[in-house]
Amino acid sequence: MKKQKKLEVLEKTVGENGYKLRYEKGNFLGGDCRLRENNIIVVNKFLPVEGKIHTIARVLSKLDGSDFSDEAKKIIEDSGFTAGNQLPLIENE
């Protein structure tokens, strides 16, 4: 899947989970916050597409994730996070 398509999947997932996504300029990478009654994800608009994907995936990984599409879960996991903030299963030897 192309990087732009991955970003679009994550952007859609953000909206489906009650967050607003804002691309802003400044000296920051991005993250989430609550402003009045709105949950917002702010992403630096000058980041390359990979950076935007990483930032959004990091925030989404903190959410429940049970309603995420399989595509979104895979993108989050490919970015180095666990979808739905689940801890990896450790098996006893």
PyMOL commands that place a pseudoatom at each C-alpha (Angstrom):
pseudoatom trace, name=CA, resn=MET, resi=1, chain=A, elem=C, hetatm=0, pos=[0.000, 0.000, 0.000]
pseudoatom trace, name=CA, resn=LYS, resi=2, chain=A, elem=C, hetatm=0, pos=[1.320, 3.454, -0.880]
pseudoatom trace, name=CA, resn=LYS, resi=3, chain=A, elem=C, hetatm=0, pos=[2.213, 5.892, 1.882]
pseudoatom trace, name=CA, resn=GLN, resi=4, chain=A, elem=C, hetatm=0, pos=[-0.489, 8.402, 0.942]
pseudoatom trace, name=CA, resn=LYS, resi=5, chain=A, elem=C, hetatm=0, pos=[-3.143, 5.662, 1.056]
pseudoatom trace, name=CA, resn=LYS, resi=6, chain=A, elem=C, hetatm=0, pos=[-1.904, 4.581, 4.508]
pseudoatom trace, name=CA, resn=LEU, resi=7, chain=A, elem=C, hetatm=0, pos=[-2.221, 8.168, 5.702]
pseudoatom trace, name=CA, resn=GLU, resi=8, chain=A, elem=C, hetatm=0, pos=[-5.771, 8.377, 4.326]
pseudoatom trace, name=CA, resn=VAL, resi=9, chain=A, elem=C, hetatm=0, pos=[-6.755, 5.154, 6.141]
pseudoatom trace, name=CA, resn=LEU, resi=10, chain=A, elem=C, hetatm=0, pos=[-5.425, 6.536, 9.440]
pseudoatom trace, name=CA, resn=GLU, resi=11, chain=A, elem=C, hetatm=0, pos=[-7.127, 9.907, 8.864]
pseudoatom trace, name=CA, resn=LYS, resi=12, chain=A, elem=C, hetatm=0, pos=[-10.432, 8.101, 8.345]
pseudoatom trace, name=CA, resn=THR, resi=13, chain=A, elem=C, hetatm=0, pos=[-9.852, 6.052, 11.507]
pseudoatom trace, name=CA, resn=VAL, resi=14, chain=A, elem=C, hetatm=0, pos=[-9.229, 9.240, 13.485]
pseudoatom trace, name=CA, resn=GLY, resi=15, chain=A, elem=C, hetatm=0, pos=[-12.598, 10.661, 12.418]
pseudoatom trace, name=CA, resn=GLU, resi=16, chain=A, elem=C, hetatm=0, pos=[-14.436, 7.416, 13.100]
pseudoatom trace, name=CA, resn=ASN, resi=17, chain=A, elem=C, hetatm=0, pos=[-13.173, 7.466, 16.687]
pseudoatom trace, name=CA, resn=GLY, resi=18, chain=A, elem=C, hetatm=0, pos=[-14.412, 10.939, 17.559]
pseudoatom trace, name=CA, resn=TYR, resi=19, chain=A, elem=C, hetatm=0, pos=[-11.135, 12.812, 17.110]
pseudoatom trace, name=CA, resn=LYS, resi=20, chain=A, elem=C, hetatm=0, pos=[-10.491, 15.860, 15.002]
pseudoatom trace, name=CA, resn=LEU, resi=21, chain=A, elem=C, hetatm=0, pos=[-7.260, 15.939, 13.029]
pseudoatom trace, name=CA, resn=ARG, resi=22, chain=A, elem=C, hetatm=0, pos=[-5.385, 19.193, 12.528]
pseudoatom trace, name=CA, resn=TYR, resi=23, chain=A, elem=C, hetatm=0, pos=[-2.229, 19.812, 10.540]
pseudoatom trace, name=CA, resn=GLU, resi=24, chain=A, elem=C, hetatm=0, pos=[-0.446, 22.842, 11.971]
pseudoatom trace, name=CA, resn=LYS, resi=25, chain=A, elem=C, hetatm=0, pos=[2.941, 24.460, 11.574]
pseudoatom trace, name=CA, resn=GLY, resi=26, chain=A, elem=C, hetatm=0, pos=[5.306, 24.829, 14.495]
pseudoatom trace, name=CA, resn=ASN, resi=27, chain=A, elem=C, hetatm=0, pos=[8.267, 23.330, 16.293]
pseudoatom trace, name=CA, resn=PHE, resi=28, chain=A, elem=C, hetatm=0, pos=[6.690, 20.020, 17.352]
pseudoatom trace, name=CA, resn=LEU, resi=29, chain=A, elem=C, hetatm=0, pos=[6.063, 16.516, 16.022]
pseudoatom trace, name=CA, resn=GLY, resi=30, chain=A, elem=C, hetatm=0, pos=[2.471, 16.091, 17.128]
pseudoatom trace, name=CA, resn=GLY, resi=31, chain=A, elem=C, hetatm=0, pos=[0.232, 14.403, 19.626]
pseudoatom trace, name=CA, resn=ASP, resi=32, chain=A, elem=C, hetatm=0, pos=[-3.238, 14.452, 21.078]
pseudoatom trace, name=CA, resn=CYS, resi=33, chain=A, elem=C, hetatm=0, pos=[-5.013, 16.812, 23.423]
pseudoatom trace, name=CA, resn=ARG, resi=34, chain=A, elem=C, hetatm=0, pos=[-8.443, 17.749, 24.633]
pseudoatom trace, name=CA, resn=LEU, resi=35, chain=A, elem=C, hetatm=0, pos=[-9.627, 21.264, 23.822]
pseudoatom trace, name=CA, resn=ARG, resi=36, chain=A, elem=C, hetatm=0, pos=[-12.905, 22.140, 25.491]
pseudoatom trace, name=CA, resn=GLU, resi=37, chain=A, elem=C, hetatm=0, pos=[-15.077, 19.132, 24.590]
pseudoatom trace, name=CA, resn=ASN, resi=38, chain=A, elem=C, hetatm=0, pos=[-13.069, 18.043, 21.536]
pseudoatom trace, name=CA, resn=ASN, resi=39, chain=A, elem=C, hetatm=0, pos=[-10.426, 15.356, 21.264]
pseudoatom trace, name=CA, resn=ILE, resi=40, chain=A, elem=C, hetatm=0, pos=[-7.812, 16.605, 18.820]
pseudoatom trace, name=CA, resn=ILE, resi=41, chain=A, elem=C, hetatm=0, pos=[-4.765, 15.118, 17.156]
pseudoatom trace, name=CA, resn=VAL, resi=42, chain=A, elem=C, hetatm=0, pos=[-2.306, 17.773, 16.037]
pseudoatom trace, name=CA, resn=VAL, resi=43, chain=A, elem=C, hetatm=0, pos=[0.331, 16.855, 13.446]
pseudoatom trace, name=CA, resn=ASN, resi=44, chain=A, elem=C, hetatm=0, pos=[3.146, 19.039, 12.157]
pseudoatom trace, name=CA, resn=LYS, resi=45, chain=A, elem=C, hetatm=0, pos=[2.156, 19.867, 8.579]
pseudoatom trace, name=CA, resn=PHE, resi=46, chain=A, elem=C, hetatm=0, pos=[5.802, 19.972, 7.455]
pseudoatom trace, name=CA, resn=LEU, resi=47, chain=A, elem=C, hetatm=0, pos=[6.550, 16.357, 8.416]
pseudoatom trace, name=CA, resn=PRO, resi=48, chain=A, elem=C, hetatm=0, pos=[7.034, 13.946, 5.532]
pseudoatom trace, name=CA, resn=VAL, resi=49, chain=A, elem=C, hetatm=0, pos=[4.184, 11.474, 4.978]
pseudoatom trace, name=CA, resn=GLU, resi=50, chain=A, elem=C, hetatm=0, pos=[6.052, 8.808, 6.985]
pseudoatom trace, name=CA, resn=GLY, resi=51, chain=A, elem=C, hetatm=0, pos=[6.263, 11.160, 9.968]
pseudoatom trace, name=CA, resn=LYS, resi=52, chain=A, elem=C, hetatm=0, pos=[2.569, 11.979, 9.763]
pseudoatom trace, name=CA, resn=ILE, resi=53, chain=A, elem=C, hetatm=0, pos=[1.721, 8.264, 9.647]
pseudoatom trace, name=CA, resn=HIS, resi=54, chain=A, elem=C, hetatm=0, pos=[3.981, 7.575, 12.649]
pseudoatom trace, name=CA, resn=THR, resi=55, chain=A, elem=C, hetatm=0, pos=[2.481, 10.424, 14.693]
pseudoatom trace, name=CA, resn=ILE, resi=56, chain=A, elem=C, hetatm=0, pos=[-1.126, 9.437, 14.023]
pseudoatom trace, name=CA, resn=ALA, resi=57, chain=A, elem=C, hetatm=0, pos=[-0.378, 5.735, 14.565]
pseudoatom trace, name=CA, resn=ARG, resi=58, chain=A, elem=C, hetatm=0, pos=[1.226, 6.530, 17.940]
pseudoatom trace, name=CA, resn=VAL, resi=59, chain=A, elem=C, hetatm=0, pos=[-1.906, 8.342, 19.117]
pseudoatom trace, name=CA, resn=LEU, resi=60, chain=A, elem=C, hetatm=0, pos=[-4.302, 5.722, 17.729]
pseudoatom trace, name=CA, resn=SER, resi=61, chain=A, elem=C, hetatm=0, pos=[-2.355, 2.970, 19.473]
pseudoatom trace, name=CA, resn=LYS, resi=62, chain=A, elem=C, hetatm=0, pos=[-3.493, 4.468, 22.794]
pseudoatom trace, name=CA, resn=LEU, resi=63, chain=A, elem=C, hetatm=0, pos=[-7.165, 3.999, 21.894]
pseudoatom trace, name=CA, resn=ASP, resi=64, chain=A, elem=C, hetatm=0, pos=[-9.282, 0.859, 22.264]
pseudoatom trace, name=CA, resn=GLY, resi=65, chain=A, elem=C, hetatm=0, pos=[-8.794, -0.287, 18.672]
pseudoatom trace, name=CA, resn=SER, resi=66, chain=A, elem=C, hetatm=0, pos=[-11.528, -2.914, 18.647]
pseudoatom trace, name=CA, resn=ASP, resi=67, chain=A, elem=C, hetatm=0, pos=[-13.439, -0.930, 16.018]
pseudoatom trace, name=CA, resn=PHE, resi=68, chain=A, elem=C, hetatm=0, pos=[-10.399, -0.226, 13.827]
pseudoatom trace, name=CA, resn=SER, resi=69, chain=A, elem=C, hetatm=0, pos=[-10.366, -1.711, 10.349]
pseudoatom trace, name=CA, resn=ASP, resi=70, chain=A, elem=C, hetatm=0, pos=[-7.870, -4.476, 9.666]
pseudoatom trace, name=CA, resn=GLU, resi=71, chain=A, elem=C, hetatm=0, pos=[-6.008, -2.060, 7.365]
pseudoatom trace, name=CA, resn=ALA, resi=72, chain=A, elem=C, hetatm=0, pos=[-5.669, 0.506, 10.150]
pseudoatom trace, name=CA, resn=LYS, resi=73, chain=A, elem=C, hetatm=0, pos=[-4.491, -2.112, 12.657]
pseudoatom trace, name=CA, resn=LYS, resi=74, chain=A, elem=C, hetatm=0, pos=[-1.830, -3.328, 10.234]
pseudoatom trace, name=CA, resn=ILE, resi=75, chain=A, elem=C, hetatm=0, pos=[-0.580, 0.216, 9.547]
pseudoatom trace, name=CA, resn=ILE, resi=76, chain=A, elem=C, hetatm=0, pos=[-0.358, 0.933, 13.281]
pseudoatom trace, name=CA, resn=GLU, resi=77, chain=A, elem=C, hetatm=0, pos=[1.529, -2.305, 13.901]
pseudoatom trace, name=CA, resn=ASP, resi=78, chain=A, elem=C, hetatm=0, pos=[3.835, -1.685, 10.913]
pseudoatom trace, name=CA, resn=SER, resi=79, chain=A, elem=C, hetatm=0, pos=[4.660, 1.692, 12.503]
pseudoatom trace, name=CA, resn=GLY, resi=80, chain=A, elem=C, hetatm=0, pos=[5.979, -0.100, 15.584]
pseudoatom trace, name=CA, resn=PHE, resi=81, chain=A, elem=C, hetatm=0, pos=[2.942, 0.197, 17.848]
pseudoatom trace, name=CA, resn=THR, resi=82, chain=A, elem=C, hetatm=0, pos=[0.313, -2.261, 19.039]
pseudoatom trace, name=CA, resn=ALA, resi=83, chain=A, elem=C, hetatm=0, pos=[-3.188, -1.419, 17.853]
pseudoatom trace, name=CA, resn=GLY, resi=84, chain=A, elem=C, hetatm=0, pos=[-5.567, -0.978, 20.740]
pseudoatom trace, name=CA, resn=ASN, resi=85, chain=A, elem=C, hetatm=0, pos=[-2.805, -0.455, 23.304]
pseudoatom trace, name=CA, resn=GLN, resi=86, chain=A, elem=C, hetatm=0, pos=[-2.671, -4.164, 24.012]
pseudoatom trace, name=CA, resn=LEU, resi=87, chain=A, elem=C, hetatm=0, pos=[0.449, -5.563, 25.570]
pseudoatom trace, name=CA, resn=PRO, resi=88, chain=A, elem=C, hetatm=0, pos=[2.166, -8.297, 23.599]
pseudoatom trace, name=CA, resn=LEU, resi=89, chain=A, elem=C, hetatm=0, pos=[1.403, -11.812, 24.751]
pseudoatom trace, name=CA, resn=ILE, resi=90, chain=A, elem=C, hetatm=0, pos=[4.343, -13.421, 26.560]
pseudoatom trace, name=CA, resn=GLU, resi=91, chain=A, elem=C, hetatm=0, pos=[4.354, -17.163, 26.612]
pseudoatom trace, name=CA, resn=ASN, resi=92, chain=A, elem=C, hetatm=0, pos=[5.963, -19.176, 29.394]
pseudoatom trace, name=CA, resn=GLU, resi=93, chain=A, elem=C, hetatm=0, pos=[8.652, -21.542, 28.253]
for i in range(1, 93): cmd.bond("trace and resi %d" % i, "trace and resi %d" % (i + 1))
show_as sticks, trace
zoom trace
